[in-house]
Amino acid sequence: MRIVCPSCQATYEVPEKLLGDAPRKVRCARCGDAWVPTPAPSPPAAPPQPSAAVASPPPPDPPEPEPEPELPPPPPVLAEPPPSVVPRPELKLASPPAPGPGKGLVLLAALAWTASLALLVGGGWAAVAWRTEIMALWAPSRRVFALLGLA
């Protein structure tokens, strides 16, 4: 549908589905005037050409310079949002949590260190307690125990 601003005569091509069935106000993007649009009259038809047999051919016209193309005016801005668009309140995002490990991660790390230390101490105690059996089964271990003064 072609509509024309009554204030500044700007013309717009607007799909009829945007305007809907009921009349609604639109705002001109050029001058800011708001109005209820009515379809613009279509441009007049070209006059009929006379037949070539009756009239003599007209003299050729001198070539006219090409006019610069005019940019189309911007589309009109609807004065009110369509009924299907419901404005939403602004969403406020919560601030991110402070960086650093949580309590659960610290507790897990402490348990892992404790378990590692317990394994090392237990392995050392077992090596000392059963050193004679270890030296009998694995001969190179005699040097290690001799260096530690446990042979």
URTA-V588958 format. One record per residue. N is the residue number from 1. RES is the residue in one small letter. PHI is phi in radians with two decimals (* if undefined). PSI is psi in degrees with one decimal (NA if undefined). D_LAST is the distance of its C-alpha to the last C-alpha in whole Angstrom. Layout:
n-><N | N>
res-><RES | RES>
phi-><PHI | PHI>
psi-><PSI | PSI>
d_last-><D_LAST | D_LAST>
//
This chain:
n-><1 | 2 | 3 | 4 | 5 | 6 | 7 | 8 | 9 | 10 | 11 | 12 | 13 | 14 | 15 | 16 | 17 | 18 | 19 | 20 | 21 | 22 | 23 | 24 | 25 | 26 | 27 | 28 | 29 | 30 | 31 | 32 | 33 | 34 | 35 | 36 | 37 | 38 | 39 | 40 | 41 | 42 | 43 | 44 | 45 | 46 | 47 | 48 | 49 | 50 | 51 | 52 | 53 | 54 | 55 | 56 | 57 | 58 | 59 | 60 | 61 | 62 | 63 | 64 | 65 | 66 | 67 | 68 | 69 | 70 | 71 | 72 | 73 | 74 | 75 | 76 | 77 | 78 | 79 | 80 | 81 | 82 | 83 | 84 | 85 | 86 | 87 | 88 | 89 | 90 | 91 | 92 | 93 | 94 | 95 | 96 | 97 | 98 | 99 | 100 | 101 | 102 | 103 | 104 | 105 | 106 | 107 | 108 | 109 | 110 | 111 | 112 | 113 | 114 | 115 | 116 | 117 | 118 | 119 | 120 | 121 | 122 | 123 | 124 | 125 | 126 | 127 | 128 | 129 | 130 | 131 | 132 | 133 | 134 | 135 | 136 | 137 | 138 | 139 | 140 | 141 | 142 | 143 | 144 | 145 | 146 | 147 | 148 | 149 | 150 | 151>
res-><m | r | i | v | c | p | s | c | q | a | t | y | e | v | p | e | k | l | l | g | d | a | p | r | k | v | r | c | a | r | c | g | d | a | w | v | p | t | p | a | p | s | p | p | a | a | p | p | q | p | s | a | a | v | a | s | p | p | p | p | d | p | p | e | p | e | p | e | p | e | l | p | p | p | p | p | v | l | a | e | p | p | p | s | v | v | p | r | p | e | l | k | l | a | s | p | p | a | p | g | p | g | k | g | l | v | l | l | a | a | l | a | w | t | a | s | l | a | l | l | v | g | g | g | w | a | a | v | a | w | r | t | e | i | m | a | l | w | a | p | s | r | r | v | f | a | l | l | g | l | a>
phi-><* | -1.72 | -2.13 | -2.22 | -1.23 | -1.24 | -1.50 | -1.97 | 1.14 | -1.24 | -1.89 | -2.36 | -1.75 | -2.14 | -1.07 | -1.12 | -1.17 | -1.28 | -1.46 | 1.38 | -1.40 | -1.42 | -1.13 | -2.49 | -1.36 | -2.21 | -2.10 | -1.25 | -1.34 | -1.47 | -1.90 | 1.51 | -1.26 | -1.91 | -2.75 | -1.61 | -1.30 | -2.18 | -1.06 | -1.33 | -1.16 | -1.25 | -1.09 | -1.13 | -1.25 | -1.21 | -1.14 | -1.12 | -1.43 | -1.23 | -1.19 | -1.27 | -1.27 | -1.48 | -1.77 | -1.43 | -1.13 | -1.24 | -1.16 | -1.13 | -1.43 | -1.17 | -1.11 | -1.62 | -1.17 | -1.20 | -1.28 | -1.23 | -1.15 | -1.56 | -1.28 | -1.21 | -1.16 | -1.14 | -1.15 | -1.22 | -1.78 | -1.17 | -1.22 | -2.32 | -1.21 | -1.08 | -1.09 | -1.34 | -1.66 | -1.91 | -1.15 | -1.87 | -1.19 | -1.15 | -1.55 | -1.92 | -1.49 | -1.29 | -1.24 | -1.18 | -1.14 | -1.13 | -1.19 | 2.26 | -1.25 | -1.45 | -1.10 | -1.12 | -1.20 | -1.14 | -1.13 | -1.11 | -1.12 | -1.11 | -1.14 | -1.15 | -1.13 | -1.11 | -1.14 | -1.10 | -1.12 | -1.11 | -1.12 | -1.14 | -1.12 | -1.13 | -1.15 | -1.12 | -1.06 | -1.13 | -1.13 | -1.26 | -1.15 | -1.93 | -1.14 | -1.15 | -1.14 | -1.15 | -1.14 | -1.23 | -1.49 | -2.33 | -1.06 | -1.08 | -1.25 | -1.09 | -1.09 | -1.09 | -1.17 | -1.16 | -1.11 | -1.45 | 1.38 | -1.97 | -1.45>
psi-><136.3 | 125.0 | 153.6 | 133.0 | 129.0 | -20.2 | -51.0 | 0.8 | 21.5 | 137.9 | 145.9 | 142.7 | 111.8 | 128.0 | 139.4 | -26.7 | -24.7 | -31.7 | -26.0 | -175.4 | -43.2 | 146.9 | 140.0 | 155.6 | 144.9 | 159.5 | 133.8 | 132.8 | -19.9 | -52.0 | -13.3 | 2.1 | 141.9 | 138.2 | 165.7 | 118.2 | 148.0 | 151.0 | 138.4 | 148.7 | 144.2 | 151.3 | 148.0 | 149.6 | 153.3 | 143.4 | 148.4 | 146.9 | 134.4 | 152.3 | 152.0 | -26.9 | -31.9 | -45.2 | 152.4 | 153.3 | 137.6 | 154.0 | 146.9 | 137.8 | 147.5 | 146.2 | 134.5 | 146.8 | 147.0 | 122.9 | 149.4 | 135.8 | 138.2 | 138.3 | 140.6 | 149.3 | 154.8 | 154.9 | 153.8 | 154.9 | 127.0 | 135.3 | -30.2 | 148.7 | 151.7 | 155.1 | -22.8 | -15.7 | 117.7 | 123.4 | 140.5 | 146.0 | 156.4 | 136.7 | 134.6 | 125.3 | 141.8 | 150.1 | 146.1 | 154.2 | 156.0 | 141.7 | 155.0 | 161.1 | 148.7 | 173.8 | -37.8 | -38.9 | -38.5 | -41.9 | -41.7 | -41.5 | -40.8 | -40.7 | -38.9 | -42.5 | -41.2 | -43.2 | -40.2 | -44.6 | -40.3 | -40.0 | -42.0 | -45.7 | -42.8 | -39.9 | -40.6 | -44.8 | -43.5 | -38.0 | -39.6 | -42.9 | -38.2 | 34.0 | -35.4 | -41.4 | -39.0 | -44.3 | -32.5 | -36.8 | -28.5 | 100.2 | -40.6 | -18.5 | -15.8 | -39.4 | -42.9 | -47.0 | -32.9 | -41.5 | -34.7 | -6.1 | 26.0 | 6.1 | NA>
d_last-><105 | 107 | 107 | 109 | 108 | 112 | 111 | 110 | 111 | 107 | 107 | 104 | 103 | 101 | 100 | 102 | 99 | 97 | 101 | 101 | 104 | 105 | 106 | 103 | 103 | 102 | 101 | 102 | 99 | 102 | 104 | 102 | 105 | 105 | 107 | 107 | 108 | 111 | 111 | 112 | 115 | 114 | 116 | 119 | 120 | 121 | 124 | 126 | 126 | 130 | 130 | 130 | 134 | 136 | 134 | 134 | 130 | 129 | 129 | 125 | 123 | 122 | 118 | 116 | 113 | 110 | 110 | 106 | 104 | 104 | 101 | 101 | 101 | 98 | 98 | 99 | 97 | 97 | 98 | 96 | 93 | 94 | 94 | 91 | 89 | 87 | 86 | 82 | 81 | 79 | 75 | 73 | 69 | 66 | 64 | 61 | 58 | 56 | 53 | 49 | 47 | 48 | 47 | 45 | 44 | 42 | 41 | 39 | 37 | 36 | 35 | 33 | 31 | 30 | 29 | 27 | 25 | 25 | 23 | 21 | 20 | 20 | 18 | 15 | 15 | 15 | 12 | 10 | 12 | 12 | 8 | 8 | 12 | 11 | 9 | 11 | 14 | 13 | 12 | 12 | 10 | 7 | 8 | 9 | 5 | 5 | 8 | 8 | 6 | 4 | 0>
//
